Structure formats: structure tokens, C-alpha cells
């Protein structure tokens, strides 16, 4: 009887070890199944310590004249009857400069679209990249995706990503109208951007 119990204990231990081995091999194969995803260390991508940067520039939205930088590309049947321009979609390639003067140093371009997305106030959906072309940020960009209520004193929009030196960027942009010409529709907007990046 003691021999049978001993054999039974040995068999149970063997069965337990086989089960454990089976599950651990299955898990390791499942984790590296076909290379779809892996967990990486930031150091593997050359990422060092995260930093917070502040960028300050002026956005020139020019809708008038012979060479506008913002052009309406789509609208709804009701857009022209709407007090807010609801449904209008505008493509932009707006200059970003170091000061409010249009002829001051060009630091980048705001490229993308904004669309009138509110019926009860002038509220824009902003989808654009700030593509920089000056100094150490030359060739890098930040991506904005957010709501811009243009007649509010200060508007805040999220920075949802970036490229180049702004890889893995996150933060926010504050926009404040510097000048707006009611006759032409042209505007100069001051931007303060605060962004975490590596």
C-alpha cells in the first residue's frame, strides 16, 4: 500500500510538472507568435529623458488676396445660410512666424484643415500639423486635433503627437487672436505650445 501511495505521489508530481511545462511553453509561443507586437524599452529606440518644451509663434490665416493660405474646399447646402458657417471645410498652408509681422522670420507652416463644426457659435474642428523649418526643430512636426472657439479670448487644443524631435509628443496649444480683419477675414493668432517629448 505504501508503495502504491508513493507511486501515486510521484505520478502526481510528474503530471503537475508536465502541465506546468505545457502552459509555460504555450504562453511563450503566444507572446512571440508572429511578431505582431512586442514590449520594448524606450532606450532601445534611443529615447532618453522626457522634457517639456515651450514654443511661441504666430499663425497667419490669410483668406483674402491673390495668394490666400486658407481656402474653402467644401461646404454644405446650408453653410451660406448659417450664422456660424456650419459645414465649411478649409484647407490651410498658413505661415508660422516668430512675431506678428507677416514678414518676420518664418519658423514653420500650419498644414491641414479646419472645419466649422458648431451651429450655435463659431467653433472649429482643427486638424493640422505644425511643420517646423527653423533651428533644431527643422523637419519636425506637432499634430493638433481639437476644438477652437475662435471668439473666446484663449482657446486650448490638444497636441496629440509629433514627428522628428517631437516623437511621442503630447501636450497642448493655447491660441489667442492677435488681430482679425472683419473686412477681409484675415487673422493673426498667437500660439503658445507646451509639449512633452524625448
C-alpha beads as a LAMMPS data file, in Angstrom:
LAMMPS data file: protein, C-alpha beads

198 atoms
197 bonds

1 atom types
1 bond types

-500.0 500.0 xlo xhi
-500.0 500.0 ylo yhi
-500.0 500.0 zlo zhi

Masses

1 110.0

Atoms # bond

1 1 1 0.000 0.000 0.000
2 1 1 2.815 2.406 0.870
3 1 1 4.453 1.588 -2.472
4 1 1 1.210 2.430 -4.310
5 1 1 0.872 5.755 -2.479
6 1 1 4.498 6.575 -3.254
7 1 1 3.975 5.780 -6.949
8 1 1 0.766 7.852 -6.931
9 1 1 2.625 10.828 -5.385
10 1 1 5.396 10.516 -7.944
11 1 1 2.867 10.312 -10.766
12 1 1 1.006 13.398 -9.443
13 1 1 4.254 15.349 -9.259
14 1 1 5.165 14.248 -12.780
15 1 1 1.714 15.221 -14.081
16 1 1 1.935 18.621 -12.336
17 1 1 5.376 19.329 -13.846
18 1 1 4.210 18.304 -17.344
19 1 1 1.171 20.593 -17.081
20 1 1 3.333 23.467 -15.863
21 1 1 5.802 22.920 -18.717
22 1 1 2.964 22.779 -21.279
23 1 1 1.392 26.057 -20.123
24 1 1 4.692 27.924 -19.891
25 1 1 5.673 26.873 -23.432
26 1 1 2.229 27.764 -24.767
27 1 1 2.438 31.225 -23.167
28 1 1 5.914 31.899 -24.505
29 1 1 4.833 30.878 -28.025
30 1 1 1.691 33.032 -27.736
31 1 1 3.753 36.087 -26.714
32 1 1 6.161 35.803 -29.642
33 1 1 3.705 34.143 -32.008
34 1 1 4.263 36.142 -35.199
35 1 1 5.969 39.386 -34.189
36 1 1 2.804 41.482 -34.365
37 1 1 3.628 43.271 -31.118
38 1 1 6.435 43.398 -28.616
39 1 1 7.101 45.309 -25.432
40 1 1 10.176 47.499 -25.874
41 1 1 12.335 49.557 -23.624
42 1 1 12.387 53.263 -24.633
43 1 1 16.200 53.030 -24.582
44 1 1 16.002 50.535 -27.460
45 1 1 14.680 53.368 -29.647
46 1 1 17.334 55.775 -28.416
47 1 1 14.841 57.652 -26.232
48 1 1 16.369 59.316 -23.238
49 1 1 14.757 61.520 -20.609
50 1 1 11.446 63.201 -21.408
51 1 1 11.483 67.022 -21.467
52 1 1 8.929 69.827 -21.595
53 1 1 9.340 72.446 -24.350
54 1 1 7.544 75.755 -24.870
55 1 1 7.157 77.090 -28.413
56 1 1 5.837 80.565 -29.193
57 1 1 4.873 81.674 -32.703
58 1 1 2.239 83.473 -34.778
59 1 1 -0.189 81.765 -37.155
60 1 1 -1.201 83.814 -40.240
61 1 1 -4.572 82.728 -41.668
62 1 1 -4.887 84.573 -44.982
63 1 1 -8.212 84.071 -46.788
64 1 1 -8.127 87.181 -48.998
65 1 1 -5.978 88.468 -51.852
66 1 1 -4.353 86.815 -54.849
67 1 1 -2.496 84.187 -52.832
68 1 1 -4.577 83.010 -49.849
69 1 1 -3.112 80.441 -47.471
70 1 1 -6.537 79.179 -46.351
71 1 1 -9.048 78.050 -48.984
72 1 1 -12.583 76.682 -48.572
73 1 1 -12.670 73.239 -50.206
74 1 1 -16.148 72.032 -49.187
75 1 1 -19.411 73.224 -47.718
76 1 1 -22.957 72.039 -47.101
77 1 1 -26.094 73.357 -48.790
78 1 1 -26.917 75.274 -45.593
79 1 1 -23.420 76.691 -44.954
80 1 1 -24.017 80.096 -46.576
81 1 1 -27.298 80.497 -44.631
82 1 1 -25.690 79.547 -41.316
83 1 1 -24.589 82.349 -38.973
84 1 1 -21.574 80.241 -37.962
85 1 1 -20.618 78.914 -41.410
86 1 1 -21.558 75.424 -40.198
87 1 1 -20.305 72.784 -42.619
88 1 1 -17.489 74.790 -44.230
89 1 1 -14.192 72.921 -44.614
90 1 1 -10.995 74.922 -45.179
91 1 1 -7.582 73.603 -46.279
92 1 1 -4.629 75.570 -44.880
93 1 1 -0.951 76.088 -45.523
94 1 1 -0.552 79.001 -43.110
95 1 1 2.827 80.556 -42.294
96 1 1 4.074 80.404 -38.702
97 1 1 6.324 83.328 -37.844
98 1 1 8.443 84.497 -34.915
99 1 1 6.463 87.744 -34.485
100 1 1 3.039 89.108 -35.534
101 1 1 4.591 90.762 -38.600
102 1 1 3.877 88.575 -41.660
103 1 1 7.372 89.344 -42.966
104 1 1 9.154 88.269 -39.777
105 1 1 11.210 85.071 -39.589
106 1 1 9.314 82.037 -40.900
107 1 1 9.595 79.206 -38.343
108 1 1 7.173 76.759 -39.955
109 1 1 3.804 76.121 -41.574
110 1 1 0.422 75.058 -40.219
111 1 1 -0.815 72.478 -42.715
112 1 1 -4.145 70.691 -42.541
113 1 1 -7.805 71.548 -42.287
114 1 1 -10.254 73.342 -40.087
115 1 1 -13.992 72.927 -40.340
116 1 1 -16.930 74.818 -38.877
117 1 1 -18.395 72.214 -36.535
118 1 1 -20.791 74.221 -34.340
119 1 1 -24.225 75.647 -35.132
120 1 1 -24.642 77.981 -32.150
121 1 1 -21.173 79.617 -32.083
122 1 1 -18.124 79.837 -34.329
123 1 1 -16.418 76.614 -33.270
124 1 1 -13.846 74.967 -35.496
125 1 1 -12.579 71.416 -35.591
126 1 1 -8.806 71.843 -36.060
127 1 1 -6.861 69.001 -37.672
128 1 1 -3.388 70.138 -38.585
129 1 1 0.340 69.726 -38.324
130 1 1 2.708 72.440 -37.253
131 1 1 5.617 71.629 -39.585
132 1 1 8.726 73.415 -38.323
133 1 1 11.584 74.585 -40.533
134 1 1 13.789 76.541 -38.175
135 1 1 16.701 75.647 -35.902
136 1 1 16.890 72.296 -34.165
137 1 1 13.185 71.612 -34.898
138 1 1 13.676 71.849 -38.679
139 1 1 11.883 68.829 -40.199
140 1 1 9.933 68.031 -37.030
141 1 1 6.196 68.478 -36.593
142 1 1 3.448 68.553 -33.983
143 1 1 -0.112 67.334 -34.603
144 1 1 -3.140 69.241 -33.296
145 1 1 -6.626 67.774 -33.078
146 1 1 -9.166 69.800 -31.171
147 1 1 -11.896 72.390 -30.849
148 1 1 -11.233 76.086 -31.462
149 1 1 -13.961 78.543 -30.426
150 1 1 -12.394 81.456 -32.284
151 1 1 -14.146 84.288 -30.446
152 1 1 -13.026 83.051 -27.000
153 1 1 -10.102 85.048 -25.638
154 1 1 -7.853 81.991 -25.227
155 1 1 -8.516 78.606 -26.792
156 1 1 -6.821 75.373 -25.762
157 1 1 -6.294 72.449 -28.123
158 1 1 -4.516 69.142 -27.524
159 1 1 -1.228 68.176 -29.114
160 1 1 -1.799 64.514 -29.953
161 1 1 1.564 63.528 -31.415
162 1 1 4.532 64.557 -33.452
163 1 1 7.461 63.515 -35.613
164 1 1 11.207 64.037 -35.689
165 1 1 12.349 65.572 -32.396
166 1 1 8.696 65.512 -31.312
167 1 1 8.178 61.739 -31.496
168 1 1 5.830 60.577 -28.727
169 1 1 4.803 64.215 -28.152
170 1 1 1.835 65.161 -26.021
171 1 1 0.703 68.499 -24.670
172 1 1 -1.487 71.445 -25.507
173 1 1 -1.584 74.605 -27.592
174 1 1 -3.095 77.885 -26.454
175 1 1 -4.324 80.180 -29.214
176 1 1 -5.098 83.862 -28.745
177 1 1 -6.244 86.108 -31.583
178 1 1 -3.713 88.897 -32.114
179 1 1 -5.559 90.631 -34.968
180 1 1 -8.669 89.868 -37.013
181 1 1 -9.720 91.904 -40.039
182 1 1 -13.540 91.751 -40.258
183 1 1 -13.396 93.135 -43.805
184 1 1 -11.032 90.538 -45.314
185 1 1 -11.372 87.660 -42.823
186 1 1 -7.581 87.512 -42.400
187 1 1 -6.297 86.722 -38.908
188 1 1 -3.062 86.571 -36.960
189 1 1 -3.189 84.204 -33.996
190 1 1 -0.594 83.947 -31.234
191 1 1 0.245 80.380 -30.209
192 1 1 1.899 79.136 -27.032
193 1 1 2.570 75.413 -27.255
194 1 1 3.640 73.288 -24.292
195 1 1 4.768 69.811 -25.220
196 1 1 6.373 66.798 -23.532
197 1 1 8.731 64.886 -25.819
198 1 1 12.002 62.943 -25.750

Bonds

1 1 1 2
2 1 2 3
3 1 3 4
4 1 4 5
5 1 5 6
6 1 6 7
7 1 7 8
8 1 8 9
9 1 9 10
10 1 10 11
11 1 11 12
12 1 12 13
13 1 13 14
14 1 14 15
15 1 15 16
16 1 16 17
17 1 17 18
18 1 18 19
19 1 19 20
20 1 20 21
21 1 21 22
22 1 22 23
23 1 23 24
24 1 24 25
25 1 25 26
26 1 26 27
27 1 27 28
28 1 28 29
29 1 29 30
30 1 30 31
31 1 31 32
32 1 32 33
33 1 33 34
34 1 34 35
35 1 35 36
36 1 36 37
37 1 37 38
38 1 38 39
39 1 39 40
40 1 40 41
41 1 41 42
42 1 42 43
43 1 43 44
44 1 44 45
45 1 45 46
46 1 46 47
47 1 47 48
48 1 48 49
49 1 49 50
50 1 50 51
51 1 51 52
52 1 52 53
53 1 53 54
54 1 54 55
55 1 55 56
56 1 56 57
57 1 57 58
58 1 58 59
59 1 59 60
60 1 60 61
61 1 61 62
62 1 62 63
63 1 63 64
64 1 64 65
65 1 65 66
66 1 66 67
67 1 67 68
68 1 68 69
69 1 69 70
70 1 70 71
71 1 71 72
72 1 72 73
73 1 73 74
74 1 74 75
75 1 75 76
76 1 76 77
77 1 77 78
78 1 78 79
79 1 79 80
80 1 80 81
81 1 81 82
82 1 82 83
83 1 83 84
84 1 84 85
85 1 85 86
86 1 86 87
87 1 87 88
88 1 88 89
89 1 89 90
90 1 90 91
91 1 91 92
92 1 92 93
93 1 93 94
94 1 94 95
95 1 95 96
96 1 96 97
97 1 97 98
98 1 98 99
99 1 99 100
100 1 100 101
101 1 101 102
102 1 102 103
103 1 103 104
104 1 104 105
105 1 105 106
106 1 106 107
107 1 107 108
108 1 108 109
109 1 109 110
110 1 110 111
111 1 111 112
112 1 112 113
113 1 113 114
114 1 114 115
115 1 115 116
116 1 116 117
117 1 117 118
118 1 118 119
119 1 119 120
120 1 120 121
121 1 121 122
122 1 122 123
123 1 123 124
124 1 124 125
125 1 125 126
126 1 126 127
127 1 127 128
128 1 128 129
129 1 129 130
130 1 130 131
131 1 131 132
132 1 132 133
133 1 133 134
134 1 134 135
135 1 135 136
136 1 136 137
137 1 137 138
138 1 138 139
139 1 139 140
140 1 140 141
141 1 141 142
142 1 142 143
143 1 143 144
144 1 144 145
145 1 145 146
146 1 146 147
147 1 147 148
148 1 148 149
149 1 149 150
150 1 150 151
151 1 151 152
152 1 152 153
153 1 153 154
154 1 154 155
155 1 155 156
156 1 156 157
157 1 157 158
158 1 158 159
159 1 159 160
160 1 160 161
161 1 161 162
162 1 162 163
163 1 163 164
164 1 164 165
165 1 165 166
166 1 166 167
167 1 167 168
168 1 168 169
169 1 169 170
170 1 170 171
171 1 171 172
172 1 172 173
173 1 173 174
174 1 174 175
175 1 175 176
176 1 176 177
177 1 177 178
178 1 178 179
179 1 179 180
180 1 180 181
181 1 181 182
182 1 182 183
183 1 183 184
184 1 184 185
185 1 185 186
186 1 186 187
187 1 187 188
188 1 188 189
189 1 189 190
190 1 190 191
191 1 191 192
192 1 192 193
193 1 193 194
194 1 194 195
195 1 195 196
196 1 196 197
197 1 197 198
